[in-house]
Structure formats: structure tokens, C-alpha cells
Amino acid sequence: MAATRYSSNDLRRQVGSPRSKGRENKDTLCRNILIYGNCRYEDQGCTFNHDQNKNPPPQGDVVKKAFNVDSPSFTPASQQSAPAKKSTLSSQAASAAPFTPRGVGTPSLPQTVEPSVFNPAAIREFTPQNYDISNTNTNGVTQDNGLYNDPFTAMGSMASALPAAGQFNLYAAEHNALTASGAQFYPQHGAFPTAPLQPPNYHLYQPFDTYRQDLQPWQRATYDFFMPAKMREEIQRKMFATQQVMPNSGLPQLERWHSLFPLDTNNRKNTSSFGYPSWVYKAQNSRTGSHYALRRLEGYRLTNEKAILSVMKEWKKIKNASIVTVHEAFTTREFGDSSLIFAYDYHPLSKTLQEQHLQPAHGNRYRAPSAVPENVLWGYICQIANALKTIHSNKLAARCLEPSKIILTDHNRIRLAACAILDVVQFEINTKTVQELQQEDLVKFGRLVLSLATGAPPAHLNNIQAALDSLGAKYSANLRDAVAWLIAPPNPGESKSIDNLISGVATHMTTFFDLSLQDNDEKQFHLAKELENGRVARSVMKLMTVVERGDLGGTQAWSETGDRYQLKLFRDYVFHRVEADGKPNLSIGHMLTCMSKLEAGVDEMVALTSRDNETVFVLTYRELKKMFDRSFNELVKHSKTGAPGANN
């Protein structure tokens, strides 16, 4: 085997600092001292210097080497005794006012640095120009502790210091003109009447979240933007019923009423309620265009015009949520006889309590109707008591408290639907006082509740005591006592009033009131979402009037030139997006968000690409909004009708 080139002693791993070739490096500081703080080979032959206090070699030696362990270590500039280097900033920075922290209130320190050195305290402080801060220590706010800002105090102070322009347009594209004389928009009310301090610079699609439906996470992506399908279907059915007509119905056209549509579900003539056969129609008023419910009394002859004038004058004053409002009464011969007609508010798809609770279940005449739940009965009691409270307070009587004359307009929502009729019909033959009629109202009220609880019509309640005793098996004693008190005659020398009943059922009144508030919160939540949808729909309609339009004002292909071309690309970006595989993207959230940002004019950037990928625009929504407004205003100038809604 060939001999090795090096001896075995030279092949061993070298430890410690590198061996020096001579004694000329004895003053060089050992690298281990610089790196580790000590040298473990100091006593094993390391020839480098291990004393850190020894002076470094002359500067000339350091310059000759690219890297020298004897180079001076880094020392912060604030700890060096050498003078600071000259700043490259402008000399005007030295003459700036010293910086003083807000709220501290200490006098500024004297300037001790050299004029050429940059001093941050010399920069002038920014001061808003819209309000005076001469009497405050901070941004319009007087500080109590000198350290922290109180936002509520700041709101009042800044509002009082704003120019008295009166009202401010929160939807203005340029907020710098808010203080101008023509910037008045909405009056401010509430606890802070002068608090439009910082108007929002955009409004995105954000319905409030006080009410949430029980939806699964994968369902909330779409349903959160719209009202529930069940509520929407119910409202659509009511709108359809309002517009429903019957061609060739044979019904006459009255003086101010047309498109009569029968609302009775049976053709039986019943004279038990008013003494005359009655019919109900839906009709549209030719003057107002609104729909009303007309109740016709067949064969009635009016002998005293004062009956209609005096009675209707009093009943028109009644405004109560549990009473169907009556508007007018008149006579007509258009039906081939002398008829008396009352015009009421129209509530589409409403049912009477008799149709809802006293008809045989599922159309089976041999099967008794199902029992009404107690909480539903208490809801009816509270609503009827509310109606009687208003009627009796105005020195009137309801007189017609029957299941067939009380309508159910919504879920457990009832209204008295035949008020004022008996007052007109029995105007001359009535011999009872108002107090007596009000006592009869309470008795009829009790028989109505007893009829709903037992499932028997009021005319079939022959044994009242037996019917009251049967309530104990299905309902609470409180309900039975309330019904018994209504039906029983008053004690000698005393008179019952609706106020006594309300005091006795106050607990159930508060329960019903709480349920009403919850229902109102739910509807308010859905209304807020539809408010946003309506706003977006108006923006979409305005956009569609601009894009794809032909010639306008002598300009050929008007929508392909100027600002309209960018709006056309924006239309494709919002509604014609595709995925990477070419499939259409139908994200409703993307559409609503983009249209909201366009209307708000946010500063977010959006890239618009033509369909041939040859043209790309990178614009902000604020710029697109200005283009949108200019294009639509140009349409308005060439339009004969003006802007939509301008004549309303």
C-alpha cells in the first residue's frame, strides 16, 4: 500500500484556535473569547491573546484585512461619544414646532439638538379644519384625566362645533360638501339631534342579526338573504287573492266600486245576525285603487238618513288593531233590490272563527271539531278584550260578537268584522241604553269563548252550567272562572265592565303581549333583509337601463362608448362569471355584494376583463359609481318622463 502523503499527527482533528505560524500574532484576541467568552485551549498551547482589556492593534492593521477579530464591536449611536452624522433631511425640519402629546398639557421641551439633526418633535401637528379646538385639550374633547379620550363626550363636542348646516346627506358621494348649504337631506331626531358626525362612506348588504332561523349551516348561504319561503308563499297567496277577479260574474258595478268578487263560501241565506240576508264581496275603489270588503244587507230600506250619518261619524273614530275599520255606508239598487252596503278594510284569505274551529274536522260531518288549545283561547280573549275596551271607551257597543262575524287574518290573529251594522239597522227600533248594550257585549263575549271551548255553536248552548262544568276536564280553573264571570249577571247594585275583566286576566295579557313583541321582532328582521334587497333591485334596474342600449342623442352604439363600456364589463363581472372549468357561477352573495359596493362607491379595486380577454380595466367601485351616475344622468336628460319616482 502506498505511503500516505501526510503524517498521522497532521490528520487528527484540529481543535482550538488555528495555530499561528509565528509569534507575531500573540497580541491578536482569540476568536473563542469573542464567540464563547472563554477559550478552553488557553492552557493547552493556544498562542492567541486571551486578555480582552489589552489595546487592539493599530488601525492600519485592521484596514489591511477583510475581516479582523480585533474590529470594534457595534455600539448604538446614542451611546457613542462621537458627534452624530449630518442628516440628509431638509433644514426646514429643524424649524418645525415641537411635538406635544395630546392631553398631557406639559410645556414643550427646549430644542437642544443641532439644527441639522432631524427632530420628530419639530414637525407641526395635524389639526382638523372642520371644527374649533381652541377650548379643548384634545380632538374636540375636554379631557378629565388628561390621558384617555371619551368617545361619547367627543361625539357631543364635535357635533356642537360643526357648521350649522342643519341636515346632512349621509348618502353623498363626496363627503367634503356635507357642510354646504345644499347638503340638507334627512332631519336628525333622537337623543343626539346634531350627531351626524362621520357619515358612513359606504353601505354594504348587512341585515341585523337580532333574530335567527333554525337553519342548517349549508342552508344559510342563500336563505339568509331573503324572507322564509313559508312567509313569502303566504304573502304571495294574499297578493294573488287581492288581485283575483271573476269575469262574467254577473255582479253589478257600483258608482265608485268595480270588480266585485264574492267572498262567501256558501250560498245559504242567514238572517239570524242582522235580520236581513247578508253577503260579502271584495271590490276595488275606482278613486283610490285600494281594495275593500263590502258587506251587503239584502232588502233593507233606509227610512232615516240620519241613521247612516250619525252612526258612521262615531264609528269612523274607532282605530284599533283588533277591529276591522269601517269606512262608509251607503244604499244602492244595483243588485235589483234596495241594499245597504258597508265598506270595510279588506284582509285577504281571512277565515271566520266558525270556519276555523266550529266546522267538522276534515269535512267529516259526523266527527266533532278538535278542541281549541287553551293558549289560543287566551289569545282570543286578550284581543277581544282589547277591542271592547276601545269600543266601550267611546260610548259604543260592539253588539255583534259571533263566531261567524269575527275573522282570523293571520296565525291566531283575530278582528271584529261586523261593527256598526246593528247600530244602523236598529237605529229607530232600539230601546236599550249604551250601558245595557255594553253589558250584553260581555255576556256574548262569554258565550263566544264557551262555544269555542266546547265546540258547539252559541245557538246550541242550551245548558250553560253543564257546558261550564265540562271545561274543567280540558282547561284551567282560571279560564273557567273568567267565562263564568262574563256570562253571569252582575250583582244587584253593581255593573260589570271590561276593565274588571282586563284586571283579572292581566297575567295572560302580558303573556300575549310578549308573544306579539316576539312576532314583531321576527317580521322586523325579515323586513330589514327585504329593505336591502329592494335597494339592490333599484340599482340593478338602473344598470340595465344603461348597458346594451342602442343609439342615444345622436351617438351610435351609445352603450359601447365612454363610461358605458366599463359598466358593461362590470355587468359581466357580476352576473356572467364562470368557474375555471367553464361552468356558470351563480353565487347570490357575490351579486348582492358587488351591487352594494357599487352603490356605496367603496375604494376597493376590481379587475374588469372583456370577453375576448384583450382588454383589462382595474378600477375602484368609487370610479365605477361616478361612471354609473354620469351615464344614468345622461339618460335622464334625454328622457321625457324624468328620473324614476321624480313625479311621485
C-alpha positions as CSV (number, residue, x, y, z in Angstrom):
1,M,0.0,0.0,0.0
2,A,1.3,3.4,-0.9
3,A,2.5,5.6,1.8
4,T,0.3,8.4,2.9
5,R,1.2,11.9,1.9
6,Y,0.8,13.3,5.4
7,S,1.9,12.1,8.8
8,S,-0.7,10.7,11.3
9,N,-0.1,13.6,13.6
10,D,-1.3,16.1,10.9
11,L,-4.5,14.1,10.2
12,R,-6.1,14.5,13.6
13,R,-8.9,17.0,14.1
14,Q,-7.6,20.4,14.8
15,V,-9.0,21.9,18.0
16,G,-8.9,25.3,19.5
17,S,-7.9,28.4,17.6
18,P,-5.8,27.9,14.5
19,R,-2.1,27.5,15.2
20,S,-0.1,30.6,14.3
21,K,3.0,30.3,12.2
22,G,4.9,32.7,14.3
23,R,4.8,34.9,17.4
24,E,3.7,37.9,15.5
25,N,0.0,37.2,16.4
26,K,0.5,37.0,20.1
27,D,-1.5,40.2,20.5
28,T,-4.4,39.0,18.4
29,L,-7.5,38.3,20.5
30,C,-8.6,34.7,20.4
31,R,-11.8,34.0,18.5
32,N,-13.1,31.8,21.2
33,I,-13.1,34.8,23.5
34,L,-15.1,36.7,21.1
35,I,-17.6,33.9,20.4
36,Y,-17.9,32.0,23.6
37,G,-16.3,34.4,26.2
38,N,-13.5,32.0,27.1
39,C,-11.1,29.6,25.4
40,R,-10.9,26.0,26.6
41,Y,-7.5,25.7,25.0
42,E,-5.9,28.6,26.7
43,D,-3.8,26.3,28.9
44,Q,-3.2,23.8,26.1
45,G,-1.0,25.8,23.9
46,C,-3.3,28.4,22.3
47,T,-0.9,31.2,21.2
48,F,-3.5,33.9,20.8
49,N,-4.2,36.7,23.2
50,H,-6.8,35.9,25.9
51,D,-6.9,39.3,27.6
52,Q,-9.8,41.4,26.4
53,N,-8.6,44.5,28.1
54,K,-5.5,44.7,26.0
55,N,-5.5,47.5,23.5
56,P,-6.2,46.5,19.9
57,P,-3.6,46.7,17.3
58,P,-3.1,49.9,15.3
59,Q,-5.9,50.9,12.9
60,G,-3.6,50.4,9.9
61,D,-3.5,46.7,10.5
62,V,-7.3,46.5,10.5
63,V,-7.7,48.2,7.2
64,K,-5.4,45.7,5.5
65,K,-7.6,42.7,6.4
66,A,-11.1,41.9,5.0
67,F,-12.2,40.6,8.4
68,N,-10.4,41.1,11.7
69,V,-11.4,39.8,15.1
70,D,-10.0,42.9,16.6
71,S,-12.6,45.2,14.9
72,P,-14.5,47.3,17.3
73,S,-17.9,45.9,18.4
74,F,-21.2,47.5,17.4
75,T,-22.3,50.3,19.7
76,P,-25.7,52.1,19.4
77,A,-25.4,55.7,18.2
78,S,-27.0,57.1,21.4
79,Q,-24.0,55.6,23.4
80,Q,-21.2,56.9,21.3
81,S,-19.4,60.0,22.3
82,A,-18.5,60.9,18.8
83,P,-20.7,63.6,17.2
84,A,-23.7,62.5,15.2
85,K,-23.6,62.4,11.5
86,K,-25.2,65.1,9.5
87,S,-28.8,64.4,8.4
88,T,-29.7,64.3,4.8
89,L,-33.2,65.8,5.5
90,S,-34.1,69.3,4.7
91,S,-33.1,72.0,7.1
92,Q,-36.7,73.2,7.3
93,A,-37.5,70.2,9.6
94,A,-35.5,71.9,12.3
95,S,-37.7,74.9,12.4
96,A,-40.9,72.9,12.8
97,A,-42.9,73.2,16.0
98,P,-42.0,70.6,18.7
99,F,-44.4,67.6,19.1
100,T,-46.5,67.6,22.3
101,P,-48.6,64.6,23.2
102,R,-52.3,65.3,23.3
103,G,-53.9,65.7,26.8
104,V,-50.6,65.8,28.7
105,G,-50.5,69.6,28.8
106,T,-46.8,69.9,29.6
107,P,-44.8,72.7,28.0
108,S,-42.7,71.8,25.1
109,L,-39.0,71.0,25.9
110,P,-36.4,73.4,24.7
111,Q,-34.7,72.4,21.5
112,T,-31.2,71.3,22.4
113,V,-30.2,69.4,19.3
114,E,-28.2,70.8,16.5
115,P,-30.2,72.5,13.7
116,S,-29.1,70.0,11.1
117,V,-30.2,66.9,13.1
118,F,-33.7,65.6,12.4
119,N,-36.1,66.1,15.3
120,P,-39.5,64.4,15.2
121,A,-40.8,66.8,17.8
122,A,-40.2,69.7,15.4
123,I,-43.0,68.5,13.0
124,R,-46.2,70.5,13.1
125,E,-49.1,68.6,14.4
126,F,-52.1,67.9,12.2
127,T,-55.2,69.9,13.2
128,P,-58.7,69.1,11.6
129,Q,-60.2,72.1,9.8
130,N,-63.9,71.4,10.3
131,Y,-64.2,72.5,14.0
132,D,-62.6,74.7,16.6
133,I,-60.4,73.1,19.2
134,S,-59.5,76.3,21.0
135,N,-61.4,75.4,24.1
136,T,-60.4,71.7,24.2
137,N,-57.3,69.9,25.0
138,T,-57.8,67.0,22.5
139,N,-59.7,66.5,19.3
140,G,-62.8,68.5,20.3
141,V,-62.9,66.7,23.7
142,T,-62.2,68.2,27.1
143,Q,-60.3,65.5,29.0
144,D,-61.0,64.8,32.6
145,N,-57.9,62.7,33.3
146,G,-55.6,64.1,30.6
147,L,-54.8,60.6,29.2
148,Y,-57.8,58.9,27.5
149,N,-60.5,60.0,25.1
150,D,-64.2,59.6,25.9
151,P,-65.9,58.8,22.6
152,F,-69.4,59.8,23.9
153,T,-68.1,63.1,25.1
154,A,-66.3,63.5,21.8
155,M,-69.5,63.0,19.9
156,G,-71.3,65.8,21.6
157,S,-68.4,68.2,21.5
158,M,-67.6,67.6,17.8
159,A,-71.3,67.8,16.9
160,S,-71.7,71.2,18.6
161,A,-68.6,72.5,16.8
162,L,-69.8,71.5,13.3
163,P,-71.1,74.3,11.0
164,A,-74.8,74.8,11.4
165,A,-75.8,73.5,8.0
166,G,-78.9,71.8,9.6
167,Q,-79.0,68.4,8.0
168,F,-76.5,66.2,6.2
169,N,-76.8,63.8,3.3
170,L,-75.4,60.5,4.6
171,Y,-75.5,59.1,1.0
172,A,-73.5,61.8,-0.7
173,A,-70.6,60.5,-2.9
174,E,-68.3,63.4,-1.8
175,H,-68.5,64.0,1.9
176,N,-66.4,67.2,1.7
177,A,-69.5,69.0,0.6
178,L,-71.6,68.0,3.6
179,T,-71.3,71.4,5.2
180,A,-72.5,73.2,2.1
181,S,-75.8,75.0,2.0
182,G,-77.3,72.5,-0.5
183,A,-76.3,69.4,1.6
184,Q,-79.6,69.2,3.5
185,F,-81.2,65.7,3.4
186,Y,-82.7,64.0,6.4
187,P,-83.7,65.7,9.6
188,Q,-82.0,64.4,12.7
189,H,-84.0,63.3,15.7
190,G,-83.5,61.3,18.8
191,A,-81.2,61.7,21.8
192,F,-78.4,63.2,19.6
193,P,-80.2,65.6,17.3
194,T,-77.0,67.1,16.0
195,A,-74.8,64.0,15.7
196,P,-74.2,63.2,12.0
197,L,-70.5,63.5,12.7
198,Q,-68.9,60.9,10.5
199,P,-71.3,59.8,7.7
200,P,-70.7,56.2,6.6
201,N,-68.7,56.1,3.3
202,Y,-70.5,53.0,2.1
203,H,-73.4,50.7,3.0
204,L,-73.0,47.0,2.4
205,Y,-75.5,44.3,2.5
206,Q,-75.9,43.8,6.2
207,P,-79.3,42.9,7.7
208,F,-79.2,43.0,11.5
209,D,-78.9,39.7,13.4
210,T,-81.4,40.0,16.3
211,Y,-83.4,37.1,15.1
212,R,-82.1,33.9,13.5
213,Q,-84.0,31.0,12.0
214,D,-83.2,27.4,12.9
215,L,-81.4,26.6,9.6
216,Q,-78.6,24.2,9.0
217,P,-75.2,25.8,8.1
218,W,-75.4,24.8,4.5
219,Q,-78.8,26.4,4.2
220,R,-77.8,29.8,5.4
221,A,-75.8,30.7,2.4
222,T,-78.9,31.6,0.3
223,Y,-81.8,31.8,2.8
224,D,-80.2,34.4,4.9
225,F,-80.7,36.9,2.1
226,F,-84.4,36.5,1.8
227,M,-87.5,36.0,3.9
228,P,-88.5,32.4,4.8
229,A,-90.2,30.5,2.0
230,K,-93.3,29.9,4.1
231,M,-93.8,33.6,4.8
232,R,-93.1,34.6,1.2
233,E,-95.6,32.0,-0.1
234,E,-98.3,33.2,2.3
235,I,-97.8,36.8,1.3
236,Q,-97.9,35.9,-2.4
237,R,-101.1,34.0,-1.9
238,K,-102.7,37.0,-0.2
239,M,-101.5,39.3,-3.1
240,F,-102.9,36.9,-5.6
241,A,-106.2,36.8,-3.8
242,T,-106.3,40.6,-3.7
243,Q,-105.9,40.8,-7.5
244,Q,-108.2,37.9,-8.2
245,V,-111.2,38.7,-10.4
246,M,-114.2,36.7,-11.8
247,P,-115.0,37.5,-15.4
248,N,-118.7,37.4,-16.4
249,S,-119.7,37.0,-12.7
250,G,-123.0,38.9,-13.3
251,L,-122.3,41.2,-10.3
252,P,-123.0,44.8,-10.9
253,Q,-120.6,47.7,-11.0
254,L,-121.4,50.3,-8.3
255,E,-120.8,54.0,-8.5
256,R,-117.3,54.0,-7.1
257,W,-116.7,50.3,-6.8
258,H,-115.9,47.8,-9.5
259,S,-114.5,44.2,-10.0
260,L,-116.8,42.7,-7.3
261,F,-115.7,39.3,-6.2
262,P,-117.8,37.1,-3.9
263,L,-116.1,36.1,-0.6
264,D,-118.9,33.9,0.8
265,T,-118.1,30.2,0.9
266,N,-121.8,29.1,1.0
267,N,-124.9,30.2,-0.7
268,R,-127.2,29.9,2.3
269,K,-129.2,33.0,3.3
270,N,-128.8,33.5,7.0
271,T,-130.9,36.2,8.7
272,S,-130.0,35.4,12.4
273,S,-127.3,38.0,12.8
274,F,-128.8,41.2,11.3
275,G,-132.3,40.3,10.4
276,Y,-131.5,40.5,6.7
277,P,-129.6,38.2,4.4
278,S,-126.0,39.4,4.1
279,W,-123.3,38.8,1.5
280,V,-119.7,39.8,1.4
281,Y,-117.8,40.9,-1.7
282,K,-114.3,42.1,-2.5
283,A,-114.3,45.3,-4.5
284,Q,-111.8,47.9,-5.8
285,N,-112.4,51.6,-5.3
286,S,-112.2,53.5,-8.5
287,R,-110.9,56.7,-6.8
288,T,-108.1,55.3,-4.6
289,G,-107.4,52.0,-6.3
290,S,-107.5,50.2,-3.0
291,H,-109.4,47.0,-2.3
292,Y,-112.2,46.8,0.3
293,A,-114.6,44.3,1.7
294,L,-118.3,45.2,1.0
295,R,-120.9,43.7,3.3
296,R,-124.3,43.9,1.7
297,L,-127.6,43.6,3.6
298,E,-130.2,42.4,1.1
299,G,-133.7,44.0,1.1
300,Y,-133.0,46.8,3.6
301,R,-134.9,50.1,3.1
302,L,-133.4,53.2,4.6
303,T,-136.1,55.4,6.2
304,N,-133.9,57.8,8.0
305,E,-130.6,59.2,6.5
306,K,-129.5,60.3,10.0
307,A,-129.0,56.6,10.8
308,I,-126.0,56.4,8.5
309,L,-124.6,59.9,9.1
310,S,-124.6,59.8,12.9
311,V,-123.6,56.2,13.3
312,M,-120.8,56.3,10.8
313,K,-119.5,59.6,12.3
314,E,-118.9,57.8,15.6
315,W,-117.5,54.6,14.2
316,K,-115.0,56.2,12.0
317,K,-113.2,57.4,15.1
318,I,-112.5,53.9,16.2
319,K,-108.9,52.8,15.3
320,N,-108.0,49.5,16.9
321,A,-105.8,46.6,15.7
322,S,-108.5,44.1,16.8
323,I,-111.3,45.8,14.9
324,V,-111.8,45.8,11.1
325,T,-112.0,49.5,10.2
326,V,-115.3,50.7,8.7
327,H,-115.1,53.5,6.1
328,E,-118.5,54.3,4.8
329,A,-122.1,53.0,4.4
330,F,-124.4,53.6,1.5
331,T,-127.5,52.3,-0.2
332,T,-127.8,51.0,-3.7
333,R,-130.3,49.4,-6.1
334,E,-127.7,48.0,-8.5
335,F,-128.4,44.5,-7.2
336,G,-132.0,44.6,-8.2
337,D,-133.3,45.5,-4.7
338,S,-132.7,48.1,-2.0
339,S,-129.5,47.1,-0.4
340,L,-127.4,48.6,2.4
341,I,-123.7,48.3,2.0
342,F,-120.8,48.8,4.5
343,A,-117.2,49.2,3.2
344,Y,-114.5,47.7,5.5
345,D,-110.8,47.1,5.2
346,Y,-110.1,44.0,3.2
347,H,-107.9,41.3,4.7
348,P,-107.3,38.6,2.0
349,L,-107.6,34.9,2.7
350,S,-109.2,35.5,6.1
351,K,-111.5,32.9,7.8
352,T,-114.1,33.3,10.4
353,L,-113.8,31.6,13.8
354,Q,-116.7,29.4,12.8
355,E,-115.0,28.2,9.7
356,Q,-111.7,27.7,11.7
357,H,-112.9,26.0,14.8
358,L,-116.6,25.0,14.6
359,Q,-116.7,23.1,11.4
360,P,-116.4,19.3,11.4
361,A,-112.8,18.2,11.2
362,H,-111.6,17.2,7.7
363,G,-115.1,17.7,6.3
364,N,-116.5,14.8,8.2
365,R,-119.9,15.9,9.4
366,Y,-120.0,13.0,12.0
367,R,-116.8,14.0,13.6
368,A,-116.7,16.7,16.2
369,P,-114.2,19.6,15.6
370,S,-111.0,19.4,17.6
371,A,-110.6,21.3,20.8
372,V,-109.1,24.8,20.7
373,P,-105.8,24.9,22.8
374,E,-106.0,27.0,25.9
375,N,-103.2,29.3,24.9
376,V,-105.1,30.1,21.7
377,L,-108.2,30.8,23.7
378,W,-106.4,33.2,25.9
379,G,-105.0,35.0,22.9
380,Y,-108.6,35.4,21.6
381,I,-109.7,36.7,24.9
382,C,-107.0,39.3,25.1
383,Q,-107.7,40.6,21.6
384,I,-111.5,40.8,22.0
385,A,-111.0,42.5,25.4
386,N,-108.7,45.0,23.7
387,A,-111.4,45.7,21.1
388,L,-114.2,46.1,23.6
389,K,-112.0,48.4,25.7
390,T,-111.7,50.8,22.8
391,I,-115.4,50.5,21.8
392,H,-116.8,50.9,25.3
393,S,-114.5,53.9,26.0
394,N,-116.0,55.7,23.0
395,K,-119.6,55.2,24.4
396,L,-120.4,52.5,21.8
397,A,-121.2,48.8,21.8
398,A,-119.9,46.0,19.5
399,R,-123.2,44.1,19.6
400,C,-122.2,41.5,17.1
401,L,-119.9,39.0,18.9
402,E,-120.5,35.8,16.9
403,P,-118.0,33.2,15.5
404,S,-119.3,34.0,12.0
405,K,-118.6,37.7,12.4
406,I,-115.0,37.5,13.8
407,I,-112.3,36.9,11.2
408,L,-108.9,35.2,11.6
409,T,-106.5,37.3,9.5
410,D,-103.2,35.6,10.5
411,H,-101.9,33.0,12.8
412,N,-104.0,33.4,16.0
413,R,-104.8,37.0,14.9
414,I,-108.5,37.9,15.0
415,R,-110.5,41.1,14.3
416,L,-114.2,42.0,14.9
417,A,-115.6,42.3,11.4
418,A,-119.2,43.5,11.6
419,C,-119.2,46.5,13.9
420,A,-121.7,49.4,13.3
421,I,-124.1,47.3,11.3
422,L,-126.7,46.8,14.0
423,D,-126.4,50.4,15.1
424,V,-127.7,51.5,11.6
425,V,-130.2,48.7,11.1
426,Q,-131.8,49.1,14.6
427,F,-131.3,52.9,14.8
428,E,-135.1,53.6,15.2
429,I,-136.2,50.5,16.9
430,N,-133.5,50.2,19.5
431,T,-134.8,51.0,23.0
432,K,-131.8,50.0,25.1
433,T,-129.2,52.3,26.5
434,V,-125.5,52.1,25.7
435,Q,-124.8,50.7,29.2
436,E,-127.2,47.9,28.7
437,L,-125.8,47.1,25.3
438,Q,-122.3,47.0,26.8
439,Q,-123.4,44.5,29.4
440,E,-124.8,42.4,26.6
441,D,-121.4,42.5,24.9
442,L,-119.8,40.9,28.0
443,V,-122.4,38.1,28.0
444,K,-122.0,37.5,24.3
445,F,-118.2,37.5,24.9
446,G,-118.5,34.8,27.5
447,R,-120.8,32.6,25.3
448,L,-118.4,33.0,22.4
449,V,-115.4,31.7,24.4
450,L,-117.6,28.9,25.8
451,S,-118.7,28.0,22.3
452,L,-115.1,27.8,21.1
453,A,-114.1,25.7,24.1
454,T,-116.9,23.2,23.8
455,G,-117.1,23.1,20.0
456,A,-120.8,23.9,19.9
457,P,-122.2,27.0,18.2
458,P,-123.6,29.7,20.5
459,A,-127.2,28.9,19.4
460,H,-126.8,25.3,20.6
461,L,-125.6,26.2,24.1
462,N,-128.9,25.5,25.9
463,N,-127.4,24.3,29.2
464,I,-124.8,26.9,30.1
465,Q,-124.0,25.3,33.5
466,A,-123.3,21.9,32.1
467,A,-121.0,23.5,29.5
468,L,-119.1,25.4,32.2
469,D,-118.7,22.2,34.2
470,S,-117.2,20.4,31.2
471,L,-114.4,23.0,30.9
472,G,-112.7,21.6,34.0
473,A,-111.6,18.5,32.1
474,K,-109.7,20.3,29.4
475,Y,-108.9,23.8,30.6
476,S,-107.6,25.5,33.7
477,A,-109.8,26.9,36.5
478,N,-108.7,30.4,35.7
479,L,-110.3,30.1,32.2
480,R,-113.5,28.6,33.6
481,D,-113.8,31.4,36.2
482,A,-113.3,34.1,33.5
483,V,-116.0,32.6,31.3
484,A,-118.4,32.2,34.2
485,W,-117.9,35.8,35.3
486,L,-118.7,37.0,31.8
487,I,-121.9,35.0,31.4
488,A,-123.2,35.5,35.0
489,P,-125.5,38.6,35.5
490,P,-124.0,41.4,37.7
491,N,-124.7,41.6,41.4
492,P,-127.5,43.9,42.5
493,G,-126.4,47.5,42.5
494,E,-123.2,46.7,40.6
495,S,-122.3,46.7,36.9
496,K,-119.6,44.7,35.2
497,S,-117.1,46.4,32.9
498,I,-114.4,45.3,30.5
499,D,-111.9,46.9,32.8
500,N,-112.7,44.3,35.5
501,L,-112.0,41.5,33.1
502,I,-108.7,43.0,32.0
503,S,-107.6,43.3,35.6
504,G,-108.4,39.7,36.2
505,V,-106.6,38.3,33.2
506,A,-103.6,40.7,33.4
507,T,-101.1,37.8,33.6
508,H,-102.4,36.4,30.3
509,M,-102.4,39.8,28.8
510,T,-98.7,40.2,29.5
511,T,-98.0,36.8,28.0
512,F,-99.9,37.6,24.8
513,F,-98.1,41.0,24.7
514,D,-94.7,39.3,24.9
515,L,-95.7,36.9,22.1
516,S,-96.7,39.8,20.0
517,L,-93.4,41.5,20.5
518,Q,-91.5,38.4,19.5
519,D,-93.6,38.2,16.4
520,N,-92.9,41.8,15.6
521,D,-89.1,41.2,16.1
522,E,-89.3,38.3,13.6
523,K,-91.1,40.4,11.0
524,Q,-88.7,43.3,11.6
525,F,-85.8,41.0,11.0
526,H,-87.2,39.8,7.7
527,L,-88.2,43.3,6.7
528,A,-84.6,44.5,7.1
529,K,-83.4,41.9,4.6
530,E,-86.1,42.9,2.1
531,L,-85.1,46.5,2.5
532,E,-81.6,45.6,1.4
533,N,-83.0,43.6,-1.5
534,G,-85.2,46.5,-2.6
535,R,-82.2,48.8,-2.6
536,V,-80.1,46.4,-4.7
537,A,-83.0,45.8,-7.1
538,R,-83.2,49.5,-7.8
539,S,-79.5,49.6,-8.6
540,V,-79.9,46.6,-10.9
541,M,-82.8,48.3,-12.8
542,K,-80.7,51.5,-13.2
543,L,-77.8,49.5,-14.5
544,M,-80.0,47.6,-17.0
545,T,-81.2,50.9,-18.4
546,V,-77.6,51.8,-19.3
547,V,-76.0,48.7,-20.7
548,E,-77.0,47.2,-24.1
549,R,-78.7,50.4,-25.1
550,G,-78.5,51.4,-28.8
551,D,-78.3,55.0,-30.2
552,L,-78.8,57.9,-27.8
553,G,-78.7,61.6,-28.6
554,G,-77.0,61.1,-32.0
555,T,-74.4,58.7,-30.5
556,Q,-74.3,55.4,-32.3
557,A,-73.8,52.3,-30.1
558,W,-74.0,54.6,-27.0
559,S,-73.5,51.7,-24.5
560,E,-70.3,50.7,-26.2
561,T,-68.6,54.0,-25.8
562,G,-67.2,56.1,-22.9
563,D,-68.2,55.1,-19.4
564,R,-70.8,52.7,-20.6
565,Y,-68.2,50.1,-21.8
566,Q,-66.7,49.7,-18.3
567,L,-70.2,49.4,-16.9
568,K,-70.9,46.6,-19.4
569,L,-67.8,44.8,-18.3
570,F,-68.9,45.2,-14.7
571,R,-72.2,43.7,-15.6
572,D,-70.4,40.6,-16.9
573,Y,-68.2,40.5,-13.8
574,V,-71.3,40.5,-11.5
575,F,-73.8,38.3,-13.4
576,H,-71.8,36.3,-16.0
577,R,-69.0,34.9,-14.0
578,V,-67.8,31.4,-14.8
579,E,-65.6,28.9,-12.9
580,A,-62.3,27.6,-14.1
581,D,-64.0,24.7,-15.8
582,G,-66.4,27.0,-17.7
583,K,-69.4,26.3,-15.5
584,P,-71.6,29.4,-14.6
585,N,-71.1,30.8,-11.1
586,L,-74.5,31.6,-9.6
587,S,-73.4,33.0,-6.2
588,I,-76.1,35.2,-4.9
589,G,-73.8,36.6,-2.3
590,H,-71.3,37.8,-4.9
591,M,-74.1,39.6,-6.9
592,L,-75.5,41.3,-3.8
593,T,-72.1,42.3,-2.5
594,C,-70.9,43.7,-5.8
595,M,-74.1,45.8,-6.4
596,S,-73.9,47.1,-2.8
597,K,-70.3,48.1,-3.2
598,L,-71.2,49.8,-6.5
599,E,-74.0,51.9,-4.9
600,A,-71.8,52.6,-1.9
601,G,-68.8,53.6,-4.0
602,V,-66.1,51.9,-1.9
603,D,-62.4,52.2,-2.7
604,E,-61.9,48.5,-3.3
605,M,-60.2,47.6,-6.6
606,V,-61.9,45.4,-9.2
607,A,-60.5,43.9,-12.4
608,L,-62.8,44.0,-15.4
609,T,-61.9,41.8,-18.4
610,S,-63.5,41.8,-21.8
611,R,-64.9,38.6,-23.1
612,D,-62.1,38.2,-25.6
613,N,-59.5,38.8,-22.8
614,E,-57.9,41.5,-24.9
615,T,-58.9,44.4,-22.6
616,V,-58.5,44.7,-18.9
617,F,-59.6,47.6,-16.6
618,V,-58.5,47.9,-13.0
619,L,-60.9,50.4,-11.3
620,T,-62.3,51.1,-7.9
621,Y,-66.0,50.9,-7.1
622,R,-65.9,54.6,-6.4
623,E,-64.8,55.3,-10.0
624,L,-67.5,52.9,-11.3
625,K,-70.1,54.7,-9.3
626,K,-69.2,58.0,-10.8
627,M,-69.4,56.5,-14.3
628,F,-72.7,54.9,-13.3
629,D,-74.2,58.2,-12.1
630,R,-72.9,60.1,-15.2
631,S,-74.4,57.6,-17.6
632,F,-77.8,57.4,-15.8
633,N,-78.0,61.2,-15.6
634,E,-77.4,61.4,-19.3
635,L,-80.3,59.1,-19.8
636,V,-82.5,61.3,-17.6
637,K,-81.6,64.3,-19.7
638,H,-82.8,62.6,-22.8
639,S,-85.9,61.2,-21.1
640,K,-89.3,62.8,-21.3
641,T,-90.6,61.3,-18.1
642,G,-87.5,62.2,-16.0
643,A,-85.9,60.1,-13.3
644,P,-88.0,57.2,-11.9
645,G,-90.0,58.3,-8.9
646,A,-89.5,62.0,-9.6
647,N,-93.2,62.6,-10.2
648,N,-94.3,60.6,-7.1
